[in-house]
């Protein structure tokens, strides 16, 4: 099982990634050991997850979502962009 996830960063930007262990990946981001992008925009809030059956499907879905504009992501995924930690 893989997860696609979207984070709302402190600057209101969106970060999309995939993982096979969502809790560990979020902790890695919180610890500043994840992506440079998230590290420079801490804190963040998890605003979306989607379960996918394997890594291949997760990667394809990630590429699809990353090709969308911010507005398309908000509309298509019904994202809530209020920020509170």
ZATI-586429 format. One line per 8 residues: for each residue x, y, z of N, C-alpha, C. Coordinates in nm, 3 decimals, decimal comma. Last residue first. Layout:
% ZATI-586429
X:Y:Z:X:Y:Z:X:Y:Z | ...
END
This chain:
% ZATI-586429
-0,188:2,468:1,338:-0,109:2,353:1,385:-0,157:2,315:1,523 | -0,366:2,578:1,059:-0,350:2,582:1,206:-0,281:2,455:1,249 | -0,493:2,714:0,777:-0,367:2,667:0,837:-0,371:2,686:0,988 | -0,718:2,615:0,524:-0,696:2,688:0,650:-0,574:2,627:0,718 | -0,780:2,488:0,282:-0,650:2,554:0,298:-0,636:2,638:0,424 | -0,895:2,187:0,173:-0,924:2,294:0,268:-0,793:2,359:0,307 | -0,969:2,051:-0,148:-0,872:2,082:-0,043:-0,921:2,198:0,044 | -1,091:1,893:-0,351:-1,169:1,955:-0,244:-1,082:1,988:-0,123
-0,962:1,809:-0,570:-0,942:1,728:-0,450:-1,019:1,783:-0,330 | -1,034:1,997:-0,765:-1,048:1,854:-0,794:-1,039:1,766:-0,670 | -0,976:2,252:-0,634:-1,110:2,215:-0,682:-1,126:2,063:-0,695 | -0,703:2,236:-0,570:-0,801:2,275:-0,469:-0,940:2,227:-0,509 | -0,594:2,169:-0,821:-0,575:2,080:-0,705:-0,682:2,109:-0,600 | -0,666:2,394:-0,971:-0,719:2,263:-1,008:-0,706:2,164:-0,892 | -0,511:2,590:-0,842:-0,657:2,600:-0,842:-0,723:2,467:-0,876 | -0,252:2,502:-0,905:-0,296:2,510:-0,765:-0,449:2,510:-0,757
-0,271:2,283:-1,192:-0,246:2,413:-1,128:-0,292:2,405:-0,982 | -0,133:1,954:-1,237:-0,245:2,046:-1,220:-0,198:2,179:-1,162 | 0,083:1,791:-1,222:0,064:1,863:-1,349:-0,050:1,964:-1,340 | 0,061:1,667:-0,980:0,162:1,772:-0,992:0,149:1,850:-1,122 | -0,131:1,473:-1,046:-0,168:1,585:-0,958:-0,067:1,699:-0,968 | 0,024:1,304:-1,214:-0,101:1,364:-1,260:-0,134:1,488:-1,177 | 0,231:1,227:-1,044:0,261:1,305:-1,164:0,136:1,374:-1,218 | 0,078:1,081:-0,857:0,157:1,198:-0,815:0,187:1,287:-0,935
-0,015:0,873:-1,017:-0,111:0,968:-0,959:-0,041:1,096:-0,914 | 0,227:0,744:-1,073:0,145:0,797:-1,182:0,046:0,902:-1,131 | 0,306:0,671:-0,813:0,389:0,761:-0,893:0,310:0,824:-1,007 | 0,098:0,494:-0,746:0,121:0,614:-0,666:0,203:0,716:-0,745 | 0,134:0,290:-0,928:0,010:0,368:-0,934:0,025:0,498:-0,856 | 0,388:0,201:-0,837:0,369:0,245:-0,974:0,244:0,332:-0,987 | 0,341:0,117:-0,574:0,426:0,233:-0,600:0,405:0,288:-0,741 | -0,008:0,027:-0,518:0,135:-0,001:-0,535:0,210:0,127:-0,573
-0,266:0,115:-0,446:-0,227:-0,023:-0,418:-0,079:-0,055:-0,439 | -0,315:0,410:-0,252:-0,298:0,346:-0,383:-0,235:0,209:-0,360 | -0,499:0,653:-0,076:-0,435:0,521:-0,076:-0,430:0,466:-0,218 | -0,439:0,986:-0,010:-0,507:0,895:-0,100:-0,431:0,763:-0,100 | -0,482:1,285:0,176:-0,416:1,155:0,155:-0,504:1,072:0,063 | -0,439:1,624:0,270:-0,497:1,526:0,178:-0,415:1,398:0,178 | -0,315:1,788:0,450:-0,452:1,825:0,409:-0,515:1,723:0,315 | -0,099:1,834:0,713:-0,144:1,734:0,617:-0,288:1,766:0,580
0,081:2,130:0,747:-0,037:2,055:0,789:-0,073:1,958:0,677 | 0,396:2,255:0,875:0,303:2,219:0,769:0,183:2,148:0,831 | 0,617:2,524:0,984:0,550:2,395:0,997:0,455:2,372:0,879 | 0,852:2,498:0,712:0,790:2,443:0,833:0,720:2,553:0,910 | 0,989:2,543:0,479:0,855:2,600:0,493:0,779:2,540:0,611 | 1,222:2,409:0,442:1,232:2,555:0,443:1,097:2,623:0,463 | 1,127:2,147:0,439:1,216:2,190:0,548:1,223:2,342:0,557 | 0,999:2,130:0,193:0,919:2,134:0,316:1,004:2,187:0,431
1,230:2,138:0,022:1,117:2,228:0,004:1,037:2,242:0,133 | 1,390:1,930:0,097:1,438:2,066:0,122:1,323:2,165:0,113 | 1,212:1,655:0,250:1,253:1,735:0,134:1,301:1,874:0,176 | 1,319:1,561:0,572:1,248:1,528:0,449:1,300:1,613:0,335 | 1,422:1,644:0,807:1,503:1,548:0,733:1,436:1,506:0,602 | 1,278:1,788:0,987:1,364:1,862:0,895:1,453:1,773:0,812 | 1,094:1,660:1,137:1,230:1,662:1,190:1,327:1,740:1,100 | 0,874:1,667:0,967:0,874:1,750:1,090:1,013:1,766:1,147
0,955:1,472:0,776:0,938:1,613:0,737:0,945:1,703:0,860 | 0,951:1,249:0,945:1,075:1,287:0,877:1,068:1,432:0,832 | 0,680:1,243:1,007:0,777:1,270:1,113:0,911:1,312:1,054 | 0,578:1,177:0,755:0,542:1,305:0,816:0,640:1,341:0,927 | 0,689:0,921:0,727:0,726:1,027:0,634:0,693:1,164:0,692 | 0,566:0,777:0,934:0,712:0,795:0,934:0,754:0,910:0,844 | 0,297:0,793:0,844:0,338:0,848:0,974:0,488:0,873:0,981 | 0,302:0,661:0,589:0,266:0,803:0,601:0,314:0,864:0,734
0,475:0,466:0,410:0,451:0,477:0,554:0,427:0,625:0,587 | 0,523:0,487:0,149:0,457:0,363:0,189:0,432:0,361:0,340 | 0,450:0,793:-0,030:0,524:0,715:0,069:0,452:0,583:0,093 | 0,469:1,098:-0,220:0,419:0,963:-0,197:0,508:0,893:-0,095 | 0,359:1,446:-0,234:0,457:1,339:-0,231:0,388:1,204:-0,216 | 0,329:1,794:-0,272:0,272:1,663:-0,302:0,382:1,559:-0,302 | 0,265:2,093:-0,112:0,369:1,996:-0,143:0,302:1,861:-0,161 | 0,165:2,429:-0,153:0,127:2,288:-0,145:0,244:2,201:-0,185
0,191:2,729:0,049:0,220:2,650:-0,070:0,181:2,504:-0,044 | 0,168:2,876:0,280:0,044:2,844:0,206:0,069:2,771:0,075 | 0,390:2,879:0,430:0,376:2,990:0,335:0,254:2,973:0,244 | 0,371:2,638:0,568:0,347:2,763:0,641:0,332:2,884:0,550 | 0,199:2,401:0,348:0,315:2,455:0,419:0,282:2,591:0,481 | 0,006:2,132:0,334:-0,007:2,278:0,327:0,105:2,335:0,412 | 0,071:1,835:0,156:0,093:1,917:0,274:0,066:2,063:0,240 | -0,067:1,539:0,043:-0,045:1,680:0,014:-0,034:1,755:0,146
0,019:1,208:-0,067:-0,020:1,305:0,036:0,009:1,446:-0,011 | -0,043:0,876:-0,142:-0,014:1,006:-0,197:-0,060:1,105:-0,091 | 0,077:0,571:-0,027:-0,006:0,688:0,000:0,047:0,805:-0,080 | 0,056:0,217:-0,086:0,125:0,346:-0,092:0,025:0,458:-0,068 | 0,085:-0,118:0,000:0,000:0,000:0,000:0,089:0,124:0,000
END
